[in-house]
Amino acid sequence: MTERLQQAAPRATDEAADAGYSALRVNGARLWDSLERMAQIGRTAKGGVCRLALTELDREGRDLFVQWAREAGCAIRVDQMGNIFARRAGRNPEAAPVLTGSHADTQPTGGRYDGIYGVLGGLEVIRTLNDAGVQTEHPFEVVIWTNEEGSRFAPAMIASGVYAGVYSLEYGLSRSDASGTTIGEALAQIGYAGEEPVGGTPVHAAYELHIEQGAILERSGKTIGVVTAGQGQRWYEIELEGVDAHAGTTPMDLRRDALAGAARMIMFVEALGRRYAPHGRATVGMVEVKPNSRNTVPGRCFFTVEFRHPDSGVLAEMDALLRAELGRVAGEAQLGHTIRQIFDYAPVPFAEACIDAVRRAAERLDLPHEDIVSGAGHDACYLARVAPTGMIFVPCVGGLSHNEAEAITPEWAEAGANVLLHVMVESAMLDRVRSECG
């Protein structure tokens, strides 16, 4: 098989697949065992995982991954943001790597598969190639990105953001937790303050394997989500100002009730999300009322709005409609109003070549699949700025994630890793992977 794979034409075709790697499959039992063993590090009483970024538990998880990767023959390097790269050499030492991976940190009450499934799925790809004696032209790398969750250090996806040039290294290392400890200090404390530069080197193609964290795939009975894009996001802070007044003595027609105005806006935001279904998301996640007294008409109300959609034009429409409705509601209720946009995260289209490779792999493996847009942010969304990138989703039970009850099945885990195996090997056969990244 090895010789046939090395001699395959550098084009992603079914003929090329049949020439060497169509029969390759991961060891599902070994992958599941690795997931179960890693889940013991930071295990919670309810069966979830608490492994916050750059804590001692995170160090234990990193150490175990490094041990396994070295046992698989990988060389390890760590960059200045603590990102870990495990490299399986290719025939051409000058060739750019085919990259995969995700994150190992969790939410405080996180699940067993969010992030780490993509890391260990990538490790299983390397183990499988070792078992089969397959040598690829391009090297393979499996990465653990630092602080994807953002639950200890904000913002989320900070290290992949530095890698992609979204943030400076100085900014990344200076982010601090609630106690004032910076990322740079925490990296030194756990022994993962690397010396390698962050980013700046070519990547041939990149893939992230992840649980969906939603219920779309499970409801449709599909095993593989072919991720075409990541949602764009816009965040707003809005304040309505009326007049505090006595709840018993102030007639209804004389009230300037800021909370009543906010309630109208909340219902409008909810309707706006449904208007732009199926990809639209519109959420009011935080409300603060003043003076917050049971017998006082509220004179001030602060609330947040978040929009998500994979189309920048739709996000612009939602923005315009929000501002127009806010002006109308405030005018009718005689309320002062302010609106401030605090975050604008552009939609992320993944590379067509990578999307097509995921779709072909699912079809080759006879796995039911559908195109899907990622509603959550992922490290792959930043990576897509600097390399041809794709994502692979598998279902999670009930769509539940960021929760100790998060669950997937061994069959789903194996299926997703098999798709990852096939897309990585196929990409390694290409002279060039076309990308739409800037």
C-alpha positions as CSV (number, residue, x, y, z in Angstrom):
1,M,0.0,0.0,0.0
2,T,2.8,2.4,0.9
3,E,4.5,2.3,-2.5
4,R,1.2,2.7,-4.3
5,L,0.3,5.7,-2.2
6,Q,3.6,7.4,-2.8
7,Q,3.3,7.0,-6.6
8,A,-0.3,8.2,-6.8
9,A,-1.0,11.2,-9.1
10,P,-1.1,14.5,-7.2
11,R,-4.8,15.0,-7.9
12,A,-7.8,14.4,-5.6
13,T,-9.8,11.9,-7.6
14,D,-11.5,8.6,-6.8
15,E,-8.9,6.9,-9.0
16,A,-6.2,8.3,-6.8
17,A,-8.1,7.1,-3.7
18,D,-8.5,3.6,-5.1
19,A,-4.7,3.6,-5.9
20,G,-3.8,3.3,-2.2
21,Y,-5.8,4.5,0.7
22,S,-9.5,3.8,0.2
23,A,-9.2,0.8,2.5
24,L,-7.6,2.6,5.4
25,R,-9.7,2.8,8.6
26,V,-8.8,4.0,12.1
27,N,-8.8,1.8,15.1
28,G,-12.1,2.9,16.7
29,A,-11.6,1.0,20.0
30,R,-8.1,2.6,20.4
31,L,-9.5,6.1,19.8
32,W,-12.4,5.6,22.3
33,D,-9.9,4.2,24.9
34,S,-7.8,7.4,24.4
35,L,-10.8,9.6,24.9
36,E,-11.8,7.8,28.0
37,R,-8.3,7.9,29.5
38,M,-8.0,11.6,28.8
39,A,-11.4,12.3,30.3
40,Q,-10.1,11.1,33.7
41,I,-7.9,14.2,33.9
42,G,-10.2,16.8,35.5
43,R,-13.1,14.4,35.8
44,T,-16.1,15.9,37.6
45,A,-18.5,14.2,40.0
46,K,-21.2,14.3,37.2
47,G,-19.0,12.6,34.7
48,G,-17.8,15.7,32.8
49,V,-14.5,17.5,32.8
50,C,-13.1,20.6,34.3
51,R,-9.7,21.2,32.8
52,L,-9.3,25.0,32.6
53,A,-6.6,26.4,30.3
54,L,-3.0,26.4,31.7
55,T,-3.9,24.9,35.1
56,E,-2.1,21.8,36.5
57,L,-4.9,19.6,35.1
58,D,-4.3,21.1,31.7
59,R,-0.6,20.4,32.1
60,E,-1.5,16.7,32.9
61,G,-3.6,16.5,29.7
62,R,-0.9,18.1,27.6
63,D,1.8,15.8,29.1
64,L,-0.3,12.7,28.3
65,F,-0.8,13.8,24.7
66,V,2.9,14.5,24.3
67,Q,3.7,11.1,25.7
68,W,1.3,9.4,23.2
69,A,2.5,11.5,20.3
70,R,6.2,10.6,21.0
71,E,5.3,6.9,21.3
72,A,3.8,7.3,17.8
73,G,7.1,8.6,16.6
74,C,6.2,12.3,16.4
75,A,8.6,15.2,17.0
76,I,7.2,17.8,19.4
77,R,7.6,21.5,19.3
78,V,5.9,24.2,21.4
79,D,5.5,27.8,20.3
80,Q,5.5,31.0,22.5
81,M,1.7,30.8,23.0
82,G,2.0,27.2,24.3
83,N,0.5,25.6,21.2
84,I,1.8,22.1,20.9
85,F,2.6,20.6,17.4
86,A,3.2,16.8,17.1
87,R,4.8,16.2,13.7
88,R,4.9,12.9,11.7
89,A,7.6,13.3,9.0
90,G,6.7,13.1,5.4
91,R,8.9,12.0,2.5
92,N,9.7,15.6,1.6
93,P,11.1,17.5,4.6
94,E,10.6,20.8,2.8
95,A,6.9,20.2,2.2
96,A,4.3,22.2,4.2
97,P,2.4,20.1,6.7
98,V,-1.2,18.9,6.5
99,L,-2.5,20.1,9.9
100,T,-5.2,18.9,12.2
101,G,-6.1,19.4,15.9
102,S,-8.3,21.4,18.3
103,H,-8.0,22.2,22.0
104,A,-7.7,20.4,25.3
105,D,-9.0,23.0,27.7
106,T,-12.6,22.9,28.8
107,Q,-15.4,24.9,30.4
108,P,-15.7,24.7,34.2
109,T,-18.5,22.2,33.8
110,G,-17.5,20.9,30.4
111,G,-17.9,17.7,28.6
112,R,-15.5,14.9,27.6
113,Y,-15.4,15.5,23.9
114,D,-15.5,19.2,23.1
115,G,-12.1,20.0,21.5
116,I,-10.1,17.0,22.7
117,Y,-12.0,14.7,20.3
118,G,-10.3,16.6,17.4
119,V,-6.9,16.3,19.0
120,L,-7.1,12.6,19.7
121,G,-8.8,12.0,16.4
122,G,-5.7,13.5,14.7
123,L,-3.4,11.4,16.9
124,E,-5.4,8.3,15.8
125,V,-4.8,9.2,12.1
126,I,-1.1,9.1,12.8
127,R,-1.3,5.8,14.6
128,T,-3.3,4.4,11.8
129,L,-0.8,5.4,9.2
130,N,1.9,3.9,11.3
131,D,0.0,0.6,11.6
132,A,-0.4,0.5,7.8
133,G,3.1,1.5,7.0
134,V,1.9,4.5,4.9
135,Q,4.4,7.3,4.2
136,T,3.0,10.5,2.8
137,E,4.7,13.2,0.7
138,H,3.7,16.0,3.1
139,P,4.3,15.7,6.9
140,F,1.3,15.6,9.2
141,E,0.9,17.7,12.3
142,V,-1.5,17.4,15.2
143,V,-1.9,20.6,17.3
144,I,-3.3,21.5,20.7
145,W,-4.3,25.2,20.6
146,T,-4.0,27.1,23.9
147,N,-7.1,28.6,25.6
148,E,-9.7,28.0,23.0
149,E,-12.6,28.2,25.5
150,G,-11.8,31.6,26.9
151,S,-13.3,30.5,30.3
152,R,-10.1,31.3,32.3
153,F,-8.5,33.9,30.0
154,A,-10.5,36.1,27.6
155,P,-10.9,36.3,24.7
156,A,-11.6,32.8,23.4
157,M,-9.4,31.2,20.7
158,I,-6.6,33.6,21.7
159,A,-3.6,31.4,20.7
160,S,-4.9,30.5,17.3
161,G,-5.7,34.2,16.9
162,V,-2.1,35.0,17.5
163,Y,-1.1,32.3,15.1
164,A,-3.2,33.8,12.4
165,G,-2.1,37.4,13.0
166,V,-5.4,38.6,14.5
167,Y,-3.7,39.4,17.8
168,S,-0.1,40.3,18.6
169,L,2.0,38.0,20.7
170,E,2.3,40.6,23.3
171,Y,-1.5,40.9,23.5
172,G,-1.9,37.2,23.8
173,L,0.7,36.7,26.5
174,S,-0.7,39.6,28.6
175,R,-4.3,38.3,28.9
176,S,-5.0,37.7,32.6
177,D,-7.4,35.6,34.6
178,A,-9.5,36.8,37.5
179,S,-6.6,36.5,39.9
180,G,-4.3,38.6,37.7
181,T,-2.2,35.8,36.4
182,T,-1.3,36.3,32.7
183,I,-1.1,33.7,30.0
184,G,2.6,34.2,29.8
185,E,3.0,33.6,33.5
186,A,0.7,30.5,33.5
187,L,2.6,29.0,30.6
188,A,5.8,29.3,32.5
189,Q,4.2,27.8,35.6
190,I,3.1,24.6,33.9
191,G,6.3,24.3,31.7
192,Y,4.7,25.1,28.3
193,A,6.3,28.4,27.6
194,G,7.8,27.4,24.2
195,E,10.4,29.2,22.2
196,E,9.2,28.6,18.7
197,P,7.7,31.6,16.8
198,V,3.9,31.6,16.6
199,G,2.7,31.1,13.0
200,G,4.4,32.5,9.9
201,T,5.1,29.1,8.3
202,P,3.2,27.6,5.4
203,V,0.4,25.1,6.0
204,H,-0.6,22.8,3.0
205,A,-4.1,22.2,4.3
206,A,-5.8,22.2,7.7
207,Y,-8.8,20.3,9.2
208,E,-10.5,20.4,12.5
209,L,-12.6,17.5,13.7
210,H,-15.2,18.5,16.3
211,I,-18.5,17.5,17.8
212,E,-21.4,19.6,16.4
213,Q,-22.4,21.1,19.8
214,G,-25.9,21.4,18.4
215,A,-28.8,19.0,17.4
216,I,-29.0,19.4,13.6
217,L,-27.1,16.2,12.7
218,E,-28.8,14.0,15.3
219,R,-32.2,15.2,14.3
220,S,-31.6,14.6,10.6
221,G,-30.0,11.2,11.2
222,K,-26.7,12.2,9.6
223,T,-23.3,11.1,10.9
224,I,-21.0,13.7,9.3
225,G,-21.5,17.4,9.0
226,V,-19.6,19.0,6.1
227,V,-18.9,22.4,7.5
228,T,-19.1,25.1,4.8
229,A,-18.6,28.2,7.0
230,G,-18.5,29.7,10.4
231,Q,-21.1,32.1,11.6
232,G,-20.3,35.8,11.6
233,Q,-21.2,37.6,14.9
234,R,-22.2,41.1,16.0
235,W,-22.6,42.0,19.6
236,Y,-24.4,45.1,20.9
237,E,-24.9,46.8,24.3
238,I,-28.1,48.8,24.5
239,E,-29.4,51.1,27.2
240,L,-32.9,52.6,27.5
241,E,-33.5,55.5,29.9
242,G,-36.9,56.5,31.3
243,V,-38.0,57.8,34.7
244,D,-38.1,56.0,38.0
245,A,-41.6,56.4,39.3
246,H,-43.9,55.1,42.1
247,A,-45.6,51.9,40.9
248,G,-48.8,52.7,42.8
249,T,-49.3,56.4,42.0
250,T,-48.1,56.7,38.4
251,P,-50.9,56.1,35.8
252,M,-50.0,53.8,33.0
253,D,-50.2,56.5,30.3
254,L,-47.7,58.7,32.2
255,R,-45.0,56.1,32.7
256,R,-41.7,56.1,30.9
257,D,-40.9,52.5,31.7
258,A,-37.5,51.4,30.5
259,L,-38.1,47.7,31.2
260,A,-41.3,47.7,29.2
261,G,-39.4,49.2,26.2
262,A,-36.7,46.6,26.6
263,A,-39.3,43.8,26.7
264,R,-40.6,45.0,23.3
265,M,-37.1,45.0,21.9
266,I,-36.4,41.5,23.3
267,M,-39.4,40.2,21.5
268,F,-38.3,42.0,18.3
269,V,-34.8,40.4,18.5
270,E,-36.4,36.9,19.0
271,A,-38.6,37.4,15.9
272,L,-35.6,38.7,13.9
273,G,-33.7,35.5,14.5
274,R,-36.6,33.5,13.3
275,R,-37.1,35.7,10.3
276,Y,-33.6,34.8,9.1
277,A,-33.9,31.1,9.7
278,P,-32.4,28.5,9.3
279,H,-29.0,30.1,9.8
280,G,-30.0,33.3,11.7
281,R,-29.4,33.6,15.4
282,A,-30.6,36.5,17.6
283,T,-30.2,36.5,21.4
284,V,-30.6,38.8,24.3
285,G,-28.4,37.2,26.9
286,M,-28.1,39.8,29.6
287,V,-30.5,42.3,31.2
288,E,-29.9,44.7,34.0
289,V,-32.7,46.7,35.4
290,K,-32.5,49.8,37.7
291,P,-33.4,50.5,40.4
292,N,-34.6,46.9,40.4
293,S,-37.2,47.4,43.1
294,R,-40.6,45.6,43.1
295,N,-42.7,48.8,43.6
296,T,-40.8,51.2,41.4
297,V,-41.3,51.7,37.6
298,P,-37.9,50.9,36.1
299,G,-36.2,54.1,34.9
300,R,-33.2,52.4,33.3
301,C,-32.5,49.1,31.5
302,F,-29.4,47.8,30.0
303,F,-29.4,44.7,27.7
304,T,-27.2,42.9,25.2
305,V,-28.0,41.7,21.7
306,E,-26.0,39.1,19.7
307,F,-26.6,38.3,16.0
308,R,-25.1,35.4,14.1
309,H,-25.3,34.5,10.5
310,P,-22.9,33.2,7.8
311,D,-23.7,36.0,5.4
312,S,-22.3,39.5,6.0
313,G,-25.1,41.1,4.0
314,V,-27.7,39.5,6.3
315,L,-25.9,40.7,9.4
316,A,-25.9,44.2,8.0
317,E,-29.7,43.9,7.4
318,M,-30.2,42.7,11.0
319,D,-28.1,45.6,12.2
320,A,-30.2,48.2,10.3
321,L,-33.5,46.6,11.5
322,L,-32.4,46.6,15.1
323,R,-31.4,50.2,15.0
324,A,-34.6,51.3,13.3
325,E,-36.8,49.4,15.8
326,L,-34.9,50.7,18.7
327,G,-35.5,54.2,17.6
328,R,-39.2,53.6,17.0
329,V,-39.8,51.9,20.4
330,A,-37.8,54.5,22.3
331,G,-39.7,57.3,20.5
332,E,-43.2,55.8,21.3
333,A,-42.3,55.2,24.9
334,Q,-40.5,58.5,25.4
335,L,-37.2,56.9,26.3
336,G,-33.7,57.9,25.8
337,H,-31.6,55.3,24.1
338,T,-28.0,54.4,23.2
339,I,-26.6,51.5,21.2
340,R,-23.0,50.5,21.0
341,Q,-21.6,47.7,18.8
342,I,-18.8,46.1,20.7
343,F,-17.8,43.1,18.5
344,D,-17.9,42.4,14.8
345,Y,-16.6,39.0,13.8
346,A,-16.9,38.4,10.0
347,P,-18.3,35.1,8.7
348,V,-15.7,32.5,7.8
349,P,-16.0,30.7,4.5
350,F,-13.9,27.5,4.5
351,A,-11.8,26.5,1.4
352,E,-13.9,24.9,-1.3
353,A,-11.2,22.3,-1.9
354,C,-11.3,21.2,1.8
355,I,-15.1,21.2,1.8
356,D,-15.2,19.0,-1.3
357,A,-12.6,16.6,0.2
358,V,-14.7,16.1,3.4
359,R,-17.8,15.5,1.2
360,R,-15.9,13.0,-1.0
361,A,-14.6,11.2,2.1
362,A,-18.0,10.8,3.6
363,E,-19.4,9.5,0.3
364,R,-16.4,7.1,-0.1
365,L,-17.0,5.7,3.4
366,D,-20.8,5.5,2.8
367,L,-21.5,7.8,5.7
368,P,-24.8,9.9,5.7
369,H,-23.8,13.5,5.6
370,E,-25.1,17.0,5.0
371,D,-23.7,20.5,4.7
372,I,-23.8,22.5,7.9
373,V,-22.7,26.0,9.2
374,S,-20.9,26.2,12.4
375,G,-22.8,28.2,15.0
376,A,-19.9,28.3,17.4
377,G,-16.4,29.8,17.0
378,H,-13.5,27.4,16.5
379,D,-9.8,27.7,16.1
380,A,-10.3,26.6,12.5
381,C,-12.1,29.9,11.9
382,Y,-8.9,31.8,12.6
383,L,-6.7,29.2,10.8
384,A,-8.8,29.7,7.7
385,R,-7.3,33.2,7.4
386,V,-3.8,31.8,6.7
387,A,-4.4,28.3,5.2
388,P,-6.9,26.2,3.2
389,T,-9.1,25.0,6.0
390,G,-12.1,22.7,6.5
391,M,-14.1,21.2,9.4
392,I,-15.8,17.9,10.1
393,F,-18.6,17.6,12.6
394,V,-20.1,14.5,14.2
395,P,-23.4,14.6,16.2
396,C,-23.6,14.9,20.0
397,V,-26.5,13.4,22.0
398,G,-29.3,15.9,22.3
399,G,-27.2,18.7,20.8
400,L,-25.8,19.2,24.4
401,S,-22.3,20.7,24.9
402,H,-20.6,22.9,27.4
403,N,-22.3,20.6,29.9
404,E,-21.1,17.6,32.0
405,A,-23.7,15.4,30.3
406,E,-22.2,16.0,26.8
407,A,-22.0,12.7,25.0
408,I,-21.2,11.1,21.6
409,T,-21.2,7.4,20.6
410,P,-18.1,5.3,19.8
411,E,-19.5,4.8,16.3
412,W,-19.8,8.6,15.7
413,A,-16.3,9.1,17.0
414,E,-14.9,6.4,14.7
415,A,-16.8,7.7,11.7
416,G,-15.5,11.2,12.1
417,A,-11.9,10.1,12.5
418,N,-12.2,8.0,9.4
419,V,-13.3,11.0,7.4
420,L,-10.4,13.0,8.9
421,L,-8.0,10.2,7.9
422,H,-9.2,10.2,4.3
423,V,-9.2,14.0,3.8
424,M,-5.7,14.4,5.3
425,V,-4.2,11.6,3.1
426,E,-6.0,13.0,0.1
427,S,-4.7,16.5,0.8
428,A,-1.2,15.1,1.3
429,M,-1.4,13.8,-2.3
430,L,-2.1,17.3,-3.8
431,D,0.6,19.6,-5.1
432,R,-1.5,22.5,-4.0
433,V,-4.8,22.9,-2.1
434,R,-6.8,25.9,-3.4
435,S,-7.8,28.4,-0.7
436,E,-10.0,31.4,-0.6
437,C,-8.2,32.8,2.5
438,G,-6.7,36.3,2.0
